[in-house]
Amino acid sequence: MGMFWCGFNGFNQLNIESNVDLDFHAYGNEGNHGEILQVAFSWSTASILTNSGKIVMSGLINQKIINFEILDDLGYGPFKSISSSESNILAIDSIGNCWSYSKCNLKWNDITSILQREEQVSVSENQSQPSINHICCSDTIHLAATYNEIYSIPTKIFNSKFKVTQVACGFEHIVILMETGCLYTQGSSSRGQLGHGELNEEDYPRLLISLDGIRVINTSAGGWHTAAITEYNDLYMWGWNHSGQLGISNCPENGGIIMAPEPVLINWQEETDIEQVSLGARHSMVLTKNNILWGCGWNAHKQLGIETYQLTCDRMINLSNLSPLLKCNLRKIVKVVCGAWNSALLLGK
């Protein structure tokens, strides 16, 4: 897959000569390291997982600027999934083991064995280690999920008889999506990001009652806001809206809101089927089934991929029409990824 990306580039993590923020531009190293499977951002780095199972990183690591170097995996790979924070990379290998790479001491640690030690003493010594299916991390949260368990590494925080299909985390909150379509949230709700209509902190995952009975198929967690797509391809968003990142007005004088403590159905001018949603610290991107990219929120680093006179966009705007690069692109957008201050689009062939 090819890739377009944009946003903060203070540490050369986007591999362009200037540190000046740019609109969407094409990633130019596809042939050097293999086909892109996944991209993950932190404040100072961009990490790419290739189809060979290797992780390629650019940006600031261990107080040194690197330019798309392959991380030494010490034979632990090949990897099939990654997530990145400022201090670590979480990675799942081909047999379901979870590894953590420290950007400070440049070492890998086996996280799966730590999770296994958290199991009850009665577990047989011959029992195999849990297979990790999902990972997610931010600067304060590191999650690993098995078939039906969630670990805030290394402590188990959730156990269900149903399958976990997705986990997401913001700066201070966790979102869990089950195969039943139910959502659970945990953590701080200082800006309404848990969606329970309250600002109380939740020490354990709590069912999101307001969406109970509506089957959710995809979710995303931003810095302090959250989104969910239902089986009918509707989009619900909630949490902080200071920069318009919920796609609704944040101007109280015009009836807008700074915070939505419960899920709000996002309305569109015409019938629109939402396929994907991804949230950054204070911006959001939405992809429709007809390959149109929409976005809203903070654009100080051009993380929306367009030039605007204002730093924020408090409504969903059609990025496909406004971005010069996207207007010329005829390929299908396969995946939308928002980092805290960056965005990336993975493209089909």
N, C-alpha and C positions, 0 to 999 in steps of 0.2 A: 504494500500500500504506500502511496505517497502521503505527504503531510504538508498542510499549511499551519503556521502558528504566528502568535503575536503576543504583545504585552511587555512586562518588565524584563529588561535585559542588562541590568547593572553589573552582572558577573559573566557576561558573554555566554549565558546558558542557551541562547537561541542561535549561537554560531553565526553571528553577523559581525561585520567589521566595526560598526559604530555601536555605542551604547545608547544612542538615541532611540526612543520608542518608535516603532514603525507599525503601519497597518499590517494586515495579513501578508506574509511572504512565504515562499516555498522553502521547505527543508531540502537541502541539496546534497545530502550524503547517502541517499538510498543505496547506491551501488557499492559503497565502501564497507558497510557493515551488515547488509542483508535487509530483507523486507521488515517493515515496522509492524509489530503486533500490538504494542501498547506504549503510551507515553505517560510519565508521571512528573509533576512539578513540585519543587519546594521553593522557598524564597530565593535561594541562591543557585539551584541546580535544575537541570532537566535530565531525566533518565529515560532511556528508550530500551524496550525489550524487543529483540529481533526474533525472526522465525528460527534462528539457530539456537535459541534459548540463552543468548548472551545479553548482558546488560551494558549499554553504552551510556556514558555520562559526560555532561559538559557543564561548566560553571565553577563554582568555588567549592573545593573539597580539601580538607585538612590544610586550610590557609594557603592553598595554591589554586590558581586558575588552570583548569584543564580544558582541552578542546576535543570533545567526543572520543574519550578513551574507553576501551573495553575493560570493565572491572575484572580483576582476577577472581574467578569463582572457586579456585582450589579444587576443582572437580566436583563441586556440590551440585551443579546444574545437570542438565539444562533446566532453565526456569520457564514456567508457563504463565506466571502472573507476578506483578510487582506493585508496590505502593511506596510513596516517598514522603518523608518528613525532613525537617532541616538537619536532624542528627542521624537519621537511619534510613535504610531501604529495607522494606519487608519483601520477601520473595518466596513463592511456592515452587518447589521443584516438580519434576515430572511424576514422582511417586507420592506426592502429597505431603512432603515434609516442608516445614516453614523455617526460613532462615532470616537472620537480621544482619545487615551490613552496617557497621559503624563508620560514619564519614570522618570521625575524629581519629580513630586508631587504625582504620583501614582493615578491619578484621571481620570475619563472618562468625556468627554464633548460631547454634542449632536451637531454635525456639521450641520445636516440637518436643524435644526431650524435657524442656522446662515445664511444658504443659502436662506431660505425662506424669511428672513428679507431683503435680497438683491433684492427681486423681486420688481416690480413697485408698487407704492402705490395703484394703481387702482385695484390690485388683490383682489378678494373677501376674506374676513376673513374666509369664510367657505371652501375655496379651500384647498384641501389636500396638504401636503408637497410633494415636488418632490421626486420621488423614485430614489435612487442612484443605478446605475448598475455597475459602474466601479470606482476603486480608484487606485491611484498610488502616491508614495511620495519618495523624496530623502531629503537630509539634507537642501536643499534650496527651494524645490518645493513640494506642496501638492495639488493634483488634485482629483476632484470628478466629475463624469459624470452621467447625467440622460440619457433619451432616445436620446435626440438630443442637449444637452447643456453640456458645459464644464465649471467648476468652478476652478479657481486657488484660493483656499479657502481663503476668502469667496466671491471673486469677479467673476462674470460671464465674461468669456473671449471669448466664442464661442457659436454660436447658428446656427443650420442648420435645414432644413426640412427633412434631411436624418438621419438615425440612426447611433449613434456612436457605433462601435463594439470593439474598444480597445483604451486605452490611455497608454502611457509610458513616463517616464521622466528620464533624465540623471542628471548630476550635475548642468547643466545650461540650458537645453533645454527640450522641450516638443514635443511629437509625437502623432498625432491623426489619427486613422484609421476609415474611414467611411464604411458603408455597401456597398457603390458603389465601393469600392476598391481604393478610393483616399486617399492620405496621405497629412496631413497638419503638418507643423513644426513651432515652435515658440521659441524665446529665443536667447541665445548667439550662434554665429557661429564662435567663435574665432579659432576653429580648424576644421571648415567645417562641423560640425555635423548636420547642418540644411539641407544640401544637395542642396542648391540653386546655387552653383557655386561661391558664394561670402562669405565674412567673416563679412558681416553686421549683426547687431542684428535686430531681428524682434520683434516688440512690440505686434503684433497680429498674430494668426495662418495664415500661407501662404501656398497655394497649392504648392505641389512639382511637378513642371511642367515636370521635366525630366522623371517622372514615370507616368504622366497622360496618360491614355489610356491603361496602363498595370494594371490589377486588382491585388491589393495587398491583401493578406489574413491574414498576420500576421506580426507584427513588434516588435522591441525591441530597447531600448535605453540604451547605456552604459554610462560610465562617460562622454566621449566626442566623441563617435561614435554611429552609428545608423545602423540598418539592417532591411531588408524587404524581405518577401517571397511572390512570385507571385503565381497566380492560376496555373501556369505551373510548380510550385515547383522549380523555380530558386531562387537564393539568390543574393541580391544586398546589398552592404555595402558601407558606406562613413563616413568621419570624420577623427579623429586622428588615425595615424598608427605608432606612435613612438615605440610601443612595438610589432608591427606586428599583432595587434588585428583585422585588416581587412582581415587577411589571405593571404596577398600579401606582397612581399618583401618590406622592409623598408630601404634597402641599396641603396642610390643614385648611388653608383659606379656601381651597377648591374642593373640600370634602375628602382630601387625601388622608393617608395614615402613615405614621412613622413605624408602626409595629402592628403585626397581625398575630395574635396569640392562638388563633385557630385557623385551620385550613380554609383558604379562599379559592373558589373556582375562578380561574383566569378566563376572561371572555375575549373572544376574537371578533373582528369585524365581519368575518365570513366563516363558514363551517371549516374547521381545521382539525385534522387528526394529528395528535402529537406522538412522535415516535421515540424521541430521546430528550432528556434534560440533564444538564450538568451545571453545577454551581461553584463559583469561586468565593473569595472572601466577601466581596461586595458586588459581584456581578453574576449574571445568569445567561445561559445560552440554551435555546430550544430548537430542536430539529423536527420538522414535520415529515409526514410520509411522502409528500411530493418534493422532498429534497430542498426545502426552503429553510434557511437558518435565520432564527430570530434571536435578539438579545436585548438586555436592559441592565441598568445599574451603573456602577462606577467605571469610568473610562479614562482615568488619569494617565494610565500607561498604555492606552489604546488596546486594552485587553478585549474590547469588543471588535477589534479588527477594522475600525473605521475612524476617520477624522471627524471630530465634533468640536463645536465651539464651547460646549458646556462639558464639565467634568462628569456629569451624571446624566443618564437617560431614564426618566421615571415612567416609561411605557415600553412595551415590546415594539422594537423596530425591526424592519426587514433588512437584515445584514446582507443577504444575498443580492439585493438590489443596490445597496450602498457601497459595498466593498468592490473596488475595481478588479481585484484578483478573483473574487467569487463570481462576478458577473461574466467573466471569461471562462470560468471552469465548467465543463460539461460532465465531469465525473461525479459519481454518486458519493455523497458524504456518508461514510460507514460508521464513524464514531466521533462524538463531540466530547472533548475533555477540557474542563476548566480547572486550572490550578488557582492558588490564592490570587495571584496577580497576572496570570497568563492564561492563554487559551490555545487549543490545538484541534485541528480537524484531520482525521485519518480518511484518506480517499481510496475508493475502489479503483481497479485498473480500467 
